[in-house]
Amino acid sequence: MKFDLIVVTAANAAQAKGYRAMVAPLRGRIADDIAVVPDPGGKRVGSLGSTVEVLRKIGGLRGRRVLVCHSGGDSKRLPSYAAIGKAFVPVPDGRGGTVSLFERIVANMERLRLPGSGLLVVCGDVAPEFDFGSCDFSRPGVTGVACLGAPSVGSRHGVYVPEWGRVGTRGRCVACEVKGFLQKPSPAEAKAAGAVRGGKLAVDTGILWIDPNTAAKMAKSGWKTGDLYAEFTRELVAGYAPFSVNVVPRCSFFHIGSTRELLERLGGGREWVEACALPRGEMKLGGRNVVTFVPAEYGPVELGEGECLTCLPVDGKWIPIRYRVEDDFKTDGKWEALGLSELMAQADHSKLLALREPDACVEVELPLRIDFAGGWSDTPPICVEMGGTVLNSAVTLNGERPVKVRVRRLREREVRVESADLGKACTIRDIAEIRAPKDPSDWCALVKSALTVTEFSFASGGLDIKISADVPKGSGMGTSSILGAALVTALERIAGRKADWKRVSSLTLALEKEMQTGGGWQDQIGGLLLGVKLMESRPGERQCPRVTRLSPRAEESLAEFLSRRALLYFTGRKRMARNILKGVVEFFRENPDDIAREIVRRLKSDAVRAFDAAEAEDWDAFCSAVNDYWLAKKALDPGSTNTLVELIIARMAPWISAVSLCGAGGGGFMFVIARSEEAKAKIRAALENHPPIRTGRFVEFEVAR
């Protein structure tokens, strides 16, 4: 914890009451003390007025580092979370779970190198992401942070006029003097003020560091109202206190300002359901829906395309608010028409929080993975002796994340398990049955193993578990491991523990050992972490892979390349990895003439080559690495291919640039890169018009990001 005190500002006493309920569970976890300070007199006083109010309330800063998060807005354009405030919207934590935006902001600000005492001021509705370690806050007075942006961007934000000679060509600097500060200047105004250099200007991030002397001076001032980024910056430029700025070259902003942005950022443009007591199965959604804070007594939810629903607990009743994704509420008069200011002020935040309890019902959906290169090197004992290196991508199939798990708490001391894709169900009432040695042929072994490694007991009641994996068994796309990871994630979260991907990955390895199936770490990491990533581990019993994700530019380019030229074909033949592992391990241990270890070295180098090629957008080199991976897999295990596989490849041969079977091979899905878009069409026609096997078929896939 890097802040001695965190302060959240609120517009009035009613909003402050709600915020206090929201931060109560965070005390002692992200800071020893979190205070909520409302604007005085129940009237908006602006960010300057509220900052001065905070300084007067908390006293001096000597020896204390304080963070002030300004959150006094109504959140009118985000009705789904207006009752709790934008600062407490759930956002991805980068590990497969979610945290509040407030927690993400605090975690980011803790990465700044700040002096031992002073006041850091930030905005509560946006989380900036930049090179936090590059900023310098050692100068006296007030120090801000800006990022380089186009003049068109500056026309919507505050803009610094820095001492450009200190900024440097790459935008890095020891904090330099501020010559001026502009509010939403036009490109012409910015240029005239000297704010433009090399076609860029210094756009404000909303971050201000105020040293103790300046803070004490502010606390004694007569300021009662005003904007920190208008009036106060103007006073600073005029000499109120030394004024400096760090200009970083790049910065992204995680911001959700409207229902449309919420749906895009959190729901992938399809749907966002959160803090609802109803299971997803009791919701019929037409697409582009946002559903929040719906109690069980509301009953089944049915919404058409673009319709949204949230509920407010007021005076012992739940008041439903239905609206559309496009509704603005801030300018269309709907906020006033529905009397939402009054309702928000009366909302029972304890009931809202109860719906967000992590142990009520947890749903986890994960993509599958395609291994581009390096597979088998992640599997013990290979990785234990030589380390592993794998390049894979999380992928959706037919627009869906195929692996789905729902875990719901039960009062009854029993575990009900249902597999949707197998059409099987069972009830377990004895912990000994869960802990007993596992039979890999038992359809429920995966669930029992997940319960074992997460140390489930009946002390707090039972669980209702539903699992499904809408993909053929033996697909080669890591389905079993990813389903195990989804189960572990859900069980960890329902137990109130954070489902960190590293912990989940480790527990999934333990799960596979418990099931006596063995396995490596690339499958579960491939599903837990989105996008295209290179995973590398060092030799040793404790495998802790380091993950390097492809840059956003390269990942976008690769996704577009695969969309144009790649195919995923189910060969119609299933082959289970556990049946192959024993032979591969024996060959590796025997290692005749060092052949096995040389193959593993090739597997690992193929992964690095493929990653570097994708980063450079060199698709010929990428295809070459994928092909070499396929050859290395066949050398390690001749059973990776068979007559059917070779027949399918022969049918496609005139039109392919690369081919490989996903996973261990021998069946399952075949990953193909055609020589061109026209060649892709010819491959599809060849296999669909003259199928080599009746059960073979193409499946649409996309990089899951």
N, C-alpha and C positions, 0 to 999 in steps of 0.2 A: 504494500500500500504506500503510494508516494505522496498522498495528500492527507494532511492532518485533519482537514475539514472539507467537506463538499457541501455547497449550498445550491439549492434549486430555487429559483425565483418563480413566483406565481402572481397572477393578475389580481387576485382577491382572496379573501378568507376561505370561500367555498372551494376554489381551485386548490388552495394550499392544503386544505383538509384531505382532498383526494390524493394530492402528491405525497403527503405524509404516509398515507396507506400504501402507496406504490413503493416508496423507498424503505419502508420498515424492514422488509425481508433482506435488504441489501446491506444493512448496518452490520459492521463487523466482518463483512465479506469483501467489499470493495473500498471501504473506509471505516475507521473507528467511529466517526461521527458524520451524519448526514442531516443537514438542517433544511427546512423549507421556510423561505421568507416571502410573505406576500407584499405587494405594493401597499404603501400606507394609505389609510382612509378609504380603501375599497375602490380607488381610482387608478387608472393606468398612469404611470409616471415615466415610462420609457426606460430603455436599458441603462441610460446614465443615472436617472433618478433611482432605479432599483439597485444599481451597483453601489451608489452612495448609501442607500438604506442598509444594504448588507454590511458595509464597512462600519456604519454606526452601530449596528446590532452586535457584531462579533468582536469589536474592540480592535486592539492593535494586531499587527502581523508578525512582530518580532519572534523569530524562531518557529514560525508556522508557515506552512505552504497550504494555501486555500484555493480550491477550484470553485468558480461560480458558473453555473449552467443556467442561462436565461431561457425560461420556458413559460413565459406569461401569455402565450397566444391562445386563441379559442379553438384552433384546429378545425375551423368551419369546413374547409375543403376536404377534410378527412373524417366524416361522421362516424365511421366504424371505430375510431379510437379517440374521438373528441372528449369522451368522458374521462379518459385516463391521461390524455395528452400525447402529443406526437413523440415526446421524449421516451415514452414507454411502449412504442410500437415494437413488436418482435422483429429482429433482423437476423440474418445468418451469422453464426459465430465462426465460420470457416472450418468447423470440425463436424459438420453434419447436424448440429443442433441450432438453437436460437438463443439470443440474449436480447434484452431491451436495447433500443438505440442509445439510451442513457448509459448503459453499461459499456457499450462499444465506444462511446465518446470518452468515457473515463479511462478505459484501457488504452486508447490511443494517446490521450494526453499524458498518461504515465510514462510513455516512451520518449517524451521530450526531456532534454537535459536542462533541468531548471535549477536555479539557485535554491538555497535552503529555506528561504522565506520570501513571501510575496503572494500576489493574487493573480491567478490565471482566469481570464474570462473567455467563455465560449458560448456558442449558440446551441440551444437544446434540440434543434430540429435537423441538424446535419452533422455527419461524422466525416471530417476530412481525412484523407489518406495520402501521406507523402513521406519523404525521407526525414523522419522525426529526428534522427541523430545528427543531422547536418545543421540544425538551427542553434544560434548563439543567443543566450538571454543574459549575458554577463554585464551588459551596459546598464548604466543607471537610467531611471525614468521609466518610460513605457516602451515595450518592444512588441511589434506585431509580426505576423507571418503572412506573406503574399505568395502567389504562384504566377508564373508567366502564362498569359493568355492573350487571345486575339482581342483587338479593340471592340469587336461585336459582343464579346463576352463581358468586357468591362462596362458596356452600356447598361448592364442589368445588375451591376454590383458596385461596391466601393472600390476605388482605385488609388493606390499609393503612387506618389511621385518620389522615387528614391534617389539617392545619390548614385546615379547609374555607374559612375566610374568604379565603384566598389563592388558592383554586382557580379561582373565577370561574364564571359561568353556562355558558360554553362548554367548561369543563374544561381551559382552558389556564392555565398559571401559570409564574412563575419558581419554581423548585423550592421547595416549602414544607415546613415542619417536620412530622415524623411524630410523632403523639401515641400511637400504638399499632399493633400488628400482630397479626392474628388468623389462625389456621390453620383453614380450612374451617368458618367459623362458620355456624350456622343463621341464617335471617333475623332471628329474635328476638334471638339473641346479637349479631349485627351491629348491630342497632338500639340495643340496650342499651349497647353500647360506643361509640356515637356515630359508627359507620362509615357510616351511611346519610344521604344528603342528596338530597332531591328524588326519592326512590325509587331512587337509584343508589348504588353504592359503588365504591371504588377497588380493582380486582382486580389482583393482582400479575402482571407479565409475566415474572418470573424474571430480569430485568436488574438488576444492581447494579454501580455504579461506586464503587471504593474508592480514596481518595487515598493518596499515598505514605506519609504519616505514619501513617495508620491501618493500612496494609498492613504497615509495619515493626513496629508494635505487635502485630499479629496473629502475625507470624512469630516473635516472642519469647514468645508466650503458651504456656500449657501445654495448649492444645486439641489433642487427638489424634483425637477423633471428634466427631460431631454434625452436625446439619442446619443449613445456612446460613440457611434460611428459617424456622427455628423457634428453635433456641437462640441463634444469632447475632443475629437481629432482636430477640429478647427482651433480649439484652445491650445492644443499641444503644438501645432504648427506655429502658432503665434508666440510660443515660448513658455507655456505653463510648466512644462517639464521636458527633459530630453526625450526625443522621439526617434526610435529606430525601427528598422524592419528587416526581417530575413526574407529573401526572395528565393524560393525553391523552384527548380525547373519544371516540375510536374506535380500535379495534385488532382486527385479524384474526390468526388463528394458523394457520400451515400446519403441521399435525401429523399424522403417520401412526402410530397406536399399535397397529393390529391389521391382520390380513389383510383384513377387511371394509373398513376405511378405505382401505387400500392400493388395493384393487380399485375403490372408488368414486372416490378422488381422482386416481389415475393411469390406471386402465383404463376409466373411464366406466361402471363396473358390469358390463362385459362380459368383458374379459380383460386381463391384463398379462403380457407376455413380455419378459424382459430378461436380458442376459448369457448368451445361449445360442448355442452353436456351430451348432446345427441351424437350417436355414432354416425360415421359418414354414410353408412348403408341406409339411414333413415332420411337422407337428403337427396332429392331429385333436382339436379342443377342443370340448367340449359346451356351453360358456358358463359365465361366472363362474369363470374359471380364472386362477391365478397360476403362472407357470412361470419359474424363475430358476436360473442357474448349471447348465445342462445341457450336458455335453460332447458332442462329435460321436459318440463311441463308445457313447453311451447308445442310439442308434438312434431310430427314429420314436417320437414321443410320442402316446399316445391317452388322453385324460382325459374322463370324463363330466362332467355338469353339477355345478359346485361343487367339483370335485376340483383339487388343486394339487400341484405337484412342485418340489422343489429338491434339489440334490445337494451333497455335501460331499467334498472331496478329502482323504482321510486315509490315510497310509501307502501312498501310490502307487495307491490305489483310489478310485473315486468311489462314495460311498454315497448311494443315492437315499432321499429322505424324502418320502413321500406323505401328504397330509393334506387336510382339507376347509376351505373358507372359514370355516365356523362354529367350527372347533377353536380353543380358547383357549390351550392349552399351559401357561398360568400357573396355572389353577385346576383343570383337569381331569386332571392327573397325567401327561399324555402326554409332557411334557418329561423327566420322570424315567424314565418307562417306556422311552423310546427312548435313554436315556443321553446326551442332547444336550449336557449340560455338558461331559462328557469329550470328545465328538466336536468340539464347537466349539473347545475348547482345542487340539486336535490338527490343526485344518484348515490346509491349505497355502494361505496367502493369495496367494502368487504365482500359483497356478493359477486362483484365483478372479478375480484381476485380469486374467489373460490372456484370460479369457472376456469381459471388459468392454472390451477393446481396441477403439477406435473404427474401426480399419481392417480388421476381420475381415469383418463383414457389416452393412450398414446398410439398414434398411427405413424408408420415409417414406410416410405416408398423409396426404393433404390433402383438405379439403372443397372444394366449388366456391363461387361467390359469386353473389349477386343484387345488382344495382345498383339502388338505390332512386331515386337522383337524382345528376346531375352527370357522368355518363359522357360521353366524348369530350373533356371539359376536361382530362383527364390525359394526352392524347396529344400528342407532339411533332408539329408545331411549336407547337400551340395552347398547351400548358402552358409552353413556353419563352418565349412572348411575353406570356401573360396569367396564368400560374399556373393550377393546377388545384384543384378542390374536388369531392370525390365522397363520397357516403354509400353504403356497401354492407355486406352481411352475409355472413359465412361460413355455408354451409349444407350439411347432409347430405342425400342423396337416398335415400329408402327406408331410412333408418337407417344408411347407410354413408357413409364418406368415399370418393368414387369414384376419386380419383387415387391410384395406388399405384406406388411405385418400390422396387425392391430392387437394391442394388449389392453385389457380393461380390468380394473380391480373388482373383486367379488367379496362379499361378506362371508360367503360360504368357504369352508376350508377345503377347497378342491381346485384342481386345475382342469379347465375344459379346453380341449384342443380340437381345432377343426382345420383341415386342409382343403381349401376350395378347389384346387386343381386336381387333387386325388379323389375328392368326394368321400373322405374318411373323417371320422370324429372319434374321440375317446375322452374319458374323464378319469383323472388320476387323483386319488384321495390319500395315498400313502407316500410319504417322503422317501421311504426306502426304495420304492419303485423308480423314483427319479434318480436316486444316487446309485442304483445298481449298475453293474457293468453293462455297457451298451452293445446291442446287436445291430451292426450296420444295415442289416436287411429290414429292421423295424422301421416302418414309415415315420414313427414318432421319435426316433432316436435323436434327430437334430434338435427337437424342442427339449427333450429331457437333458441333452448335453448342455444346451444353452442355459437351462435352469440350474444345472449343476455348477457350471463355471461362474455364474453370476451369484451363486450362494443363496438361491431362493429358499425361503422357509415359509411355513404356514402361520407364522407368528402374527402377521398382519392381515390374515385372510387368504383368499385364493385369487386366481387369475382366469380370465377368459381370453384365450389366445386363438387368433385366426391368422393363418398364413396362406400365401399363394405365390406361385411363380409361373406366370403365363408364358412358358417357354419349355420346349421338350427337355426331358432329362437327358443328360449326356450331350448337351448342346456345345460344350467346350467354351462357354462364355462365363464360367465362374459362378454359375447359378447357385450351387449348393453352399459355397463359401459366402456368397453375398447374402443369401437368405439367412445364413447363420449370423452374419454381421448385422443384418436388419433386426433379427430377433434379439441379439445382445444389446443393440442400441435401444430398442423398446424396453427391454427389461431393466437396463441401467437407468433409463429416464423415469420409468414408473417407480423405481426404488428411490428416486430423488437424487440420483447421482448424475453428474455431467457425462454425456456420452462422447468423450474425447476420442477422435478417430484412432489415435495411437493406442489408447487403452482398448477400444473395441477391436482393433486389429489383433492385438495380443491375445485378447480373450477368445477371438475366433480361432486362432491357432490352437489354443488350449481346448476349445470345443472339438476341433477336428481330431485332436489327440484322444480326447474322451470318447469320441465315436469310433476310434481305431481306424480312421480312414486316411490320416496323414494329409499333408498339403502344405502349400507355401503361403506367402503373404501378399502376392500380387493381386489375387482375385478380390479379396475383401477391400483392399485399399483402392482397387480399380473402381469398385462400386461406391465406396464411402466418400471418395474425393472426386469431384466433377472434373471434366476437362481431360486434356492430354497431359500426361506427366511421366517423367523419368524417375524411377524409384531405385535407390542404390543403398545396399547395406554392406557393412564390413564383416569379415569372418568373425565367428564367435557364437556361443550358445545363445546369447541375448541378441536377437535381431531387431534393430531399430532403424528401419529404412529412412533415408533422407529423401524427401520428395521435391523435385524441381518441376514446376508446371511450365508448359510451353508459354511463351509470351502471348499476350492477348492478340497482337497483330498476327503472329504466326499461327496461333490456334484458329483464328477466324479464317485465315487463308487455307489451312489444312481442312477445316470443316467444309469450306466451299469446294475444294479440290475433290474431297471424298463424295460430296453430293453430286458432282458432275461425273465422276469416273468409277466410283467404287460400288460393289455389289456384295450382298450378304446372302449366301445360298445355304439352305438346310439340306444336307446330303441325304436325309431320310434314314440315316443309320446312327444309332446311339452307341456311345462308348464311354464307360465310366472311368474317371481318372484313377479311382482307388484300385482298379484292376490293372493299371499300367504302372503305378508308382513302384511296386515291388521290383519289377524287372529293371526299371531305370536305376533304382538305388543300387541293386546288385551289380549292374554294369559299371556304375560310377565307382563303387568300392573295389571291384576287381581291377579296373583301370588298366586294361592290357596296353602295353607300350605307350602309356600316358595319353591314349586316344580320348578317353572320357573327359579328362581335365582340359585337353586342348579344345574339345567340342564346347565345353562350358565357357572357356575363354572366348570362343567365337560367338557364342550366344550373347554374352555380355557386351562384346564390342559391337555386335549388330544393333543392340539397343541404343548405344551411344551414337552410332552412325545414323540411325534412323531419326533420333532426336535432333542431332545437329543439322541433318538434311531438312527436316521440317522447319526448324528455326530459320534456316536460310531460304526456305521455300524452293528447294531444289528437289523437284518431284521425281526426277530420274534416279537420283541418289537414294531417295526415300524408298522407291520401288525396289531398287537393288538390295537394300538392307532387308526389306521384307522377304524377298526371294531367298536371300542367304540364310535368314532365320528358318525358313521352311526346310532348306537343305540340312541345316545343323540339327533341327529336330528329328529329321529322318535318320540322320547318322547316329543320334543318341538313342533313338528307339525306332527300329525299322518298322514296327507296327503302327507308326504314325500314319502310314499310308496303306492302301490295299487296292484290290482290283477296281472296286467301285469308284474310289477316290481318283485313281489314275484315269479311269474312263471319263469322269466328269471334267477333269483337267484337260484331257485330250480333246474333248468336244469344244472347249473354249480356247485352246492353244493359239489359234491364229489372231486372237484379239486381246490377249492379256499382257499386261506389263508386270504384274506381280500376283502371286497366289500363296495362300497359307491356310491351313486349317486352324481354327481357333482352339486354344487350349492344347490338350495332349495329342489331339489328332485321332485318326482312325475312323472318324465320323463326326457328327455334330455339324456345326456351321463352318462354311468355307468363306474366307475373306478374299475378295478378288478386286484388283484394280485393272480396269480396262485401259487400252492404249488411247482411247478417245471417247467422247460422248457417243459417237456413231458406233464404235466398237462395243460399248456398253449395251446399246440397243440390240446389236447382233448376238451378243452372249445371251441376253435374256430370251430372245426369240429362239435361239438354238436349243436351249434347255427346256423352254416351255412347250415348243412344238414337238420336240422329240425327247421327252423326259427319260433320263437313264434309270430312274427309279420312281415308282408311283408316288411315294411319300415326299419326294424332293420338292422344294418350293423356295421362291425368293421372299425375303422379308426386308421391309424398308427400315433403315436405321439412320440415326443422326448422332453426332457428338453431343453428349449431355453436358451443358454448361450452366 
